[in-house]
Amino acid sequence: MLDKVKELIGEVAAFNAKTKEDIETFRIKFLSKKGLLNDLFTEFKNVAPAERKEFGQALNTLKNAAQDKVNLFKDALENTTEQKGSYGDLTRPSEPIELGSRHPISIVRNKIIDVFSRIGFTVSEGPEIEDDWHNFTALNLPAYHPARDMQDTFFIETNPDILLRTHTSSVQVRYMENHKPPIRTISPGRVFRNEDISARSHCIFHQVEGLYIDTDVSFADLKQTLLYFTKEMFGKSKIRLRPSYFPFTEPSAEVDIYWGLETETDYKITKGTGWLEIMGCGMVDPNVLKNASIDPDVYTGYAFGMGIERIAMLLYQIPDIRMFYENDVRFLEQFKSVI
Ligand code: PHE
């Protein structure tokens, strides 16, 4: 008897159904009222008491195995017929696909590039690890020039000639070395300054700097370009230029835009004045042109530079610069609708 049950367990294990009829035949053979299992359970009372335990266990194993097989093939065959036979309900909405989003820094960077490329500026890039010449000396900042302190620098410990660029003006030096005027280029990129991290400043941030060199480039050209930019970028049409100092430009200016004083936030971000500083600019210093072998008697040019984070903070009312670098998805997901 026990051998018979063991044999059936083997048969169940080896069973393989190809069609629904196969399973039905199998089910009738083992599990129906007149099936083998019922017969065996009826015979259970004839088993000698000493063997009952083992026989009972074997019967249960057989029953469970048979039931499992029926369930398994039923599921499998039902699913395949559905796949083979039809495409399901084609009118059902599909699984939603999660949309990614661009980082706000990329969004603003692309916007700036877009605005300037419409008036003929190309995009140029350069290395983040720079030498002293391209970051400072060529830009009219010789060694020991006090203005070097304006930008606290990260130097490479073993070589004081190598540093992390403090602005992307370094890219413009490289561009001037490799291109003849007329030059019209913007340089977006990541820059590094040894500054304390706070809500308003970070030791790593992004800039876009612009350079235009040709014959007869004047301060009026610079002003008009900046006005065009602020109109396109912010929808604001009033700017002012305040005299300032940069070693690589002469004269130099700080650009403010009139943001307005309509809301409470306007009061807060403009400190009640309505004006916001957004970038530095000026006419390229003749020494800088000379350093790049461009004749300052023939050519003049203007340059400007702005921080991308600052502009993104203004456009999207982001209160803390650190939010850009934390990769908190709750922050990043808010930019899904912008491209
Ligand atoms: N390079 C300057 C800075 O990083 C910005 C600037 C660029 C100013 C060009 C004037 C002209 O602060």
Boltz pocket constraint, residues with backbone or C-beta under 6 A from the ligand:
constraints:
  - pocket:
      binder: B
      contacts: [[A, 166], [A, 167], [A, 168], [A, 169], [A, 209], [A, 210], [A, 246], [A, 249], [A, 252], [A, 253], [A, 280], [A, 281], [A, 282], [A, 303], [A, 304], [A, 305], [A, 306]]
      max_distance: 6.0
